[in-house]
Amino acid sequence: MPVAWLRRLGAMTLFFGQVCARIVPSLGKPGLIVKQIYNAGARSLVIVMLSGLFVGMVLGLLGFDTLQRFGSEDSLGVLAALGMLKVLGPVLTALLFAGRAGTSLTSEIGLMKSTDQLTAMQMMAVDPLRYVVAPRFLGGIIAMPLLAATFSVIGLYGAQLIGVQQMGVDVGAFWSQTQNAVDLHDVNEGIVKSLVFGVACSLIAVYEGYQCEPTPEGVGLATTRTVVTSSVMVLLLNYLLTAAFLTKS
Amino acid sequence: MRYAVGGRAIFDGLNVTARKGRITAFMGPSGTGKTTLLRLITGQSVAERGSVKVWGREVSTMSTRELFALRQRMGMLFQNGALLTDEDVYENVAFPVRAHTKLPESLIRQLVLTKLHAVGLRGAARMTPAELSGGMQRRVALARAIVMDPDILIYDEPFVGLDPISMGVICRLIKQMNEALGITSIVVSHDVQELSTIAHDSFLLSGGKVVASGTPQELHGSDLAEVKQFMGGLADGPVPFHYPAPDYYSQLLETAS
């Protein structure tokens, strides 16, 4: 089992190198990348916004309940903002991305493979890694931080909605404490995390699609592997990045 | 040439030549490796022993760049069409032109419409592959295969699953491409009747070798048992109908007990 995992990791690393080598040439067809940003980003927007709102509202409820025990419910904004920016925004967006856009990428490329579309491209002297994989990979990387930012903003609004409108936290205290406590370092942490998660989720999705068995069962298995591997990888990377940022500060 | 998969020889001692400007047909029962032969010619697979040459150049030793340059002079019609499902008919045909040239849109439009007209589907330019029948998809794929004016056209089972009208249209198109443009055509199929009307040279493959070759008429007149069985569509002959299995009755009884 460890040998198989190691082999897969090696194959994925080689694949990552091949895709990276095609990123610059693929920029020559910006239309392809814009289309993929739309597919991975805009089409995930509704689910990300809805999830962000509900997570923010839950954070507002639980945060208020905990903080009022210490008489510091005015700090609800700080708790929500830091929680959203540093962890919940990037991590939950990445998990949602893996489930919606990642599976879509894997099954799309897998079906193209099983219907000979990738072979047909090769026969037309067109490199599928450049025309199919690289734009989708880039689209995912660009879309992820934008989605994570949207998630965090909507989530913060959800927390404010519950804390201020329902629980009676002072609106001035909510926002001024947030403004004082959150600095650029916290925002950077969120951006770096979402970028790293974007690379990981997009790479896993395109790799699984490109390498899958060209059969209906093979595409199904590859799609499942995309969700499982991406989710585990996001949680692992989140721990490593959180530890790295804490050590740095 | 020898080619094997997992130790099982698909071809062993195969020696064939497709001549320039002619239609060469490779026939044979299912599973004889006809599509594999096309993969070897186009450099998608590499022979274990021997050589595969196109225009006198060894395919297996070509770099990716050389292979892509070779493929730009080739067109291939896939068994299932292999059209890009997220693009419409027009964009499918325009795809290789956009990928390899910087022609202005007006010229691409003329090129695409000319090729679509040749296959009778100019009116379907804005339809998606999902809206087309199998025969129409095959014709769009043919338009895409010829849009770059290739020197060699390769057809993988072009008649499979087609109604008689579509089959006749594809047959006529293959012949027209060859006669009007002088394109060298390689057709892989097991439709004996259709191939007989268009092929200049034929090879009958079985057991990894060429069992007979010549014009379709010569093959029809052959006395070889394998050729007779294939050309006549007979179940009994050197090519067994049944895959090797234990005794029929004893196996049935065994299952029942």
Interface residues (C-beta under 8 A of the other chain):
Chain A: L111 M112 T115 D116 Q117 T119 A120 Q122 M123 M124 A125 V126 D127 Y131
Chain B: T42 Q44 F68 A69 R71 Q72 M74 M76 F78 Q79 N80 A82 L83 L84 T85 F95 P96 A99 H100 R144 M148
